[in-house]
Each structure stands twice: as C-alpha cells, then as structure tokens.
C-alpha cells in the first residue's frame, strides 16, 4: 500500500497567498490604478472646461457658453461612469491585505501610488467644486445684468408711439367720397 502525500497549494514566498489569487490581486490593483489615472485626467479636462466656461460667461457669448455646457455634461457623464467602476475596485482593494513591505511583493510601491492618485483626485474634485460655484455666481450676475437690460429696452418700447403718430403731430382729413 502506497502512502500518498497531501497536496498543499503552492503559496507565494512568505505571504500565504496562492499564485492565482496573487495574479488576481495584482490585476485588480493595476486596473484600479489605471481607472484612477483616467479619472484624474477627466477631472483635469473638466477644470479646463470650467475655466473656458468662465470666459464665455464674462464675454456674454451664448453660443460658446452653450457648447461649453454640453461638453461639461459629457465629461460629467464620463466621470460618473468611471466612478461606477472605481467604487467596486476600491472595495476589492481594501479587502486584499496589503503586501507592501514584504520582499518580492508585486505591490511594492503600488499602495503609495494608489494613495497619491486618490489624494490628487480629491484635490481636483474640490477645485472643480470651487470653480463650479464661481461660475454659478458669475452666471447669476450676468443674468441679473441681462434682465436689467431687458427692462430698460422694454420700457423704451412701451413709451414709444406708433410711427404714424410720430411723423405728423396734426390730424389730417382724407376725403373718401369720390
């Protein structure tokens, strides 16, 4: 009768993690980092659009402002779609125990990189909020200015007489009998 040895799963050196699980973790971490980088770039584009939107508001160019708002809506949709993917990946990232600091760790340096990306993203989000608020105030002030102009022009038209009465101040008779 032969004695069979129990097969133990192969573990990554000193971590107690199977190679397949380690590959999954590395894959999740890399994808998470890629998405955070993409999100950061979208927020940078968003800040540029907000700055150009400010210029459009100040110039009073309605067509330009309309195009900026449309572009802004597209970027916001992109940001939300990426955020939907980032949230579950971030949760998976938290579940995986940190392996940084261990020799041969595939995560060495990655955790600091992820934390740096997340803090940069938070800074960009805060900056976007400040610029959005600034643009709202500028737009409100511009709208008040336009409303004042409209009232002024409206008052001019209401006071104006018809052209027929302005040409001649005296009434004239026209003989319609033949």
CORJO-V443332 format. One record per backbone hydrogen bond with DSSP energy under -0.5 kcal/mol. NH is the residue of the N-H (numbers start at 0). CO is the residue of the C=O. If there is no record, write none. Layout:
NH:CO + NH:CO
This chain:
3:1 + 7:5 + 11:16 + 14:11 + 15:11 + 18:9 + 21:17 + 22:18 + 23:19 + 24:20 + 25:21 + 26:22 + 27:23 + 28:24 + 29:25 + 30:26 + 31:27 + 32:28 + 33:29 + 34:30 + 35:31 + 36:32 + 37:33 + 38:34 + 39:35 + 40:36 + 41:37 + 42:38 + 43:39 + 44:40 + 45:41 + 46:42 + 47:43 + 48:44 + 49:45 + 50:46 + 51:47 + 52:48 + 53:49 + 54:50 + 55:51 + 56:52 + 57:53 + 58:54 + 59:55 + 60:55 + 61:59 + 64:60 + 65:61 + 66:62 + 67:63 + 68:64 + 69:65 + 70:66 + 71:67 + 72:68 + 73:69 + 74:70 + 75:71 + 76:72 + 77:73 + 78:74 + 79:75 + 80:76 + 81:77 + 82:78 + 83:79 + 84:80 + 84:81 + 85:81 + 86:82 + 87:83 + 88:84 + 89:85 + 90:86 + 91:87 + 92:88 + 93:89 + 94:90 + 95:91 + 101:98 + 104:101 + 107:104 + 109:106 + 110:106 + 112:108 + 113:109 + 114:110 + 115:111 + 116:112 + 117:113 + 118:114 + 119:115 + 120:116 + 121:117 + 122:118 + 123:119 + 124:120 + 125:121 + 126:122 + 127:123 + 128:124 + 129:125 + 130:126 + 131:127 + 132:128 + 133:129 + 134:130 + 135:131 + 136:132 + 137:133 + 138:134 + 139:135 + 140:136 + 141:137 + 142:138 + 143:139 + 144:140 + 145:141 + 146:142 + 147:143 + 148:144 + 149:145 + 150:146 + 151:147 + 152:148 + 153:149 + 154:150 + 155:151 + 156:152 + 157:153 + 158:154 + 159:155 + 165:161 + 166:162 + 167:163 + 175:173 + 177:175
